[in-house]
Amino acid sequence: MGENTDWRMELSKAGAGLQELLSEGMPTNNPDEWVHRLEDKLGQLSRALTGFCSDCDLGLYDDCIELAPRLVPQVNKIRSEQVQLQASVQQQIQRLHAQEPDPGLQQSMAAIVHKVDQLNHHAVDLVYSAYDTDLGGPG
């Protein structure tokens, strides 16, 4: 993925891919293959989240604050959500690599998907509020 990557779209796709895998459910006959696919999906999500956060922190949020100083609390909230989400994804990846049993695995993953969706919506809403511009596309 190059310099012109739309990380918001990549984040949305990664969340949707994870959601799709979760909707299949973990098969009882071959859980290892499913967990491997889950690791791949989490890796994609982690890369997209890192790219998304980097893009936003490289000026987008500062631009929003410059245009609309009233948005400082929302920017701070989104930055906090980003840090928490990145930590959740990394923690889940580490748990999978350590093969720690997690009876709530699918619930944990569903919570991550929900947080990705929320983060995406909050960022779009922030930009809309600052620029009074609809970014369009799924969000």
N, C-alpha and C positions, 0 to 999 in steps of 0.2 A: 504494500500500500504506500503510495507516494505522498508527496507534499500536498497534493490537492484532495486528499481523502476527506470525505464528509463523515467525520467521526460521530456526529449525531445519528446519521443514518446507519453507520456500522454498529453503533451501540444498540440501536433499535433492532437491527437484524440479529445481533448476537443474543439479545434478550428473547426474541421470537424463536430462535433456534433452540435455546435452552428450554423454553416453554413447550415447544413441540416434542422434545425428547422426554420431558416430564409427563406429557400427556400420554405417551406410550406406556409409561410405568415400567418399573424394573421387572424384567422377566424372571421367573423363578428357575427356569432351566439354564440360563446363561447370564447370571448377573455381572460377571467379570467384564464381558464385552460391553454391556450397557454402562458400567462404571467407567470404562475406558472412554467411551463416547462422551460421557458426562465430563470427564477431565478435559477432553478436547474442547467441548462447548464452553467450559469455564475458562480455559485458556484464551479462546476467542473473545469472550466477554471481558476478561482482564485486559487484553491488548486494546480493545475498543474503548474501554473505560479510561485507560491510561491516555490514549490519544485524545479522547473527548476532553478530559480534564486538562491536558496540556494545552490544547487549543484554547480552551476557555480562560486558562490562567495566563496565556500569552497576550492578553490584551482585551479580550471580549468583555470580561467582567469590568475591567477598569474603564473601558469605553462606556459601558452601561452606566457606571457610577458617575462618570463625567457628564454624560447627557442628562442623567436623572439621579441626583444625589439621594433622593428619597428611597432609592432601591438598595442602599447599603445593607439593611437588615436581610433582604431577600438574597443578596449576593453571599453574605456570610452564611446564611442557612444552606444555600446550595453547596458552597465550599465544604461545609461540615458534612452534608449528605454524601458528597463525593468521597471524602476521607473514610467515612463509616462504611460506605459500600465497597470501596477498595479493600478495606480490612476484612469485611465479611467474605468477599470472593477469595482473598488470599488464605483466610482461615479455612475455608471449605476445601480449597485445593490442597492445603497441607494435610487436612484430615483424610482426604482421599488417598494421598500418597502414603500416609502412615497406616492406611487401612484400618483406621479406628472405626469400630462399629457405630453407626448412627441410625437409631431407629426412626429419627425424625428427618432423615435425609431429604425426602421429597418435599416435606414442609419447609425445610431450610432453603431449598432451591427455589420453591415457589415464592418465598419471602424475598429472595434476591431478585427474581424476575419482577416482582411488584415494585421493589425499590428502584430498579433500572427504569421502569416505566415512569415512576414518579419523578425521578431525576430529570429525565428527558422532558417531561411536561413542564417542570418548574423552570428549566433553562429556556425553553421556548417562550413561556409566559414572561420571563424576565426580559428577554430580547424584545418581545412584542411591546412590553411596557416602556422600555427605554427608547426604542426606535419607532414605536407605533407602526410596526411592520410585521405582517404575518409571514413566517418563514415557510409556511406551506408544507405539504407532504405529511406522512404519518408521524405522529409525534408523541 
